[in-house]
Amino acid sequence: MENRKAYLQQLLHSDKWSLAQWNWIREYLESADLSELQAVAEEDFQMDLQQMRSTLDRKLSRQMLRNIHRRAGIKESGFRGIFRMYPRRVAAAAGLLLVCAATWFWMKPLGSDMLAINADNERKTLTLPDSSVVQLERGSVIKYAKSFGKTNRTLDLQGEAFFDVKNDAAHPFIINSKVMKTTVLGTAFNMDVDNDSLASVVVISGSVQVVTGNLHDAKQPGTVLTANKKLVLNTISNQYQIADGTADARFYEQKKAGIFLYEEETVANILSDLERLYNLSLKASPDILQQRIKLDVKIDQNVRIPLEYLAALYQARLVALADGKGYMLESGNSH
């Protein structure tokens, strides 16, 4: 197309994209030169700057984002956090660039031979056609072909999931994401690609091969991880570190089982696990943190149940944090 810039301008201001337009934008984003899209975003930003200064608020920003999602025919749930790192005014003018360039792979329409499993508001456990088991965390999605397990075992992951892979030497189990590719034969591991800047793989048993960087380069040997090892990737610098993952492996094993069993464990370590499980900030007075206790915590119960038990046990007061994102156990000596 002769004037790609004009066509991009048209797409930016159209109410809805057709399948042909969506295929065109995907091909464009795969090209090396995105200068026209940058120019369109910059021009629109300058044109609308004065109006945005006086009218743009959170409500309008959310509406703009919904409009962009509607054009692409996608659900908003798949794009948590994409705009948190950008000012609202830039998001308004350059929304097309940011959404498409960062997430085009997940916005493309599913073919008739593809399946998508979405764990919207609760964890979801499913058994794949090859008998492998996947535990999807809230807000996570996997996609795979209906022929999965017959000729190949390749799927796509967005978010976080625990995999217990059925051994099949003839068909490697491959997980693709935007930032890494993981290949296994038979093992159990957790993969998290939900964070904006960090991604990780923790191996519980067996071994996996992780490829970062240019995921389309078949010659990359990848990095091999064995049991109780973890790889943490900085998705911005594309640098990774390998570290001891024993504590993480224990955490994911218990989460998969659905219950955390503690035998004479410190309250400090228990609260650390609960922080990860419930995504909350949990604090306690120093004298409580040092105590050791036997405790069982089911992952589907309300976080206040184990906290209220600890408060009663140590005659402490359970106080909600000021930001509403956690709790504090205050001992009798601290209040």
SULBEL-V187218 format. One record per run of one state. SS is the DSSP state (H for helix, E for strand, C for the rest). FROM is the first residue (numbers start at 1). TO is the last residue. If there is no record, write none. Layout:
BEGIN
ss={SS,SS}
from={FROM,FROM}
to={TO,TO}
END
This chain:
BEGIN
ss={C,H,C,H,C,H,C,H,C,H,C,H,C,E,C,E,C,E,C,E,C,E,C,E,C,E,C,E,C,E,C,E,C,E,C,E,C,E,C,E,C,H,C,E,H,C,E,C,H,C,E,C,H,C,E,C,E,C,H,C}
from={1,4,14,19,31,35,56,58,73,76,80,88,108,114,120,124,128,133,137,140,146,153,159,160,165,173,177,180,185,188,193,198,206,207,213,223,227,229,235,239,245,246,258,259,267,279,281,285,286,290,292,299,303,314,317,321,326,331,332,335}
to={3,13,18,30,34,55,57,72,75,79,87,107,113,119,123,127,132,136,139,145,152,158,159,164,172,176,179,184,187,192,197,205,206,212,222,226,228,234,238,244,245,257,258,266,278,280,284,285,289,291,298,302,313,316,320,325,330,331,334,335}
END
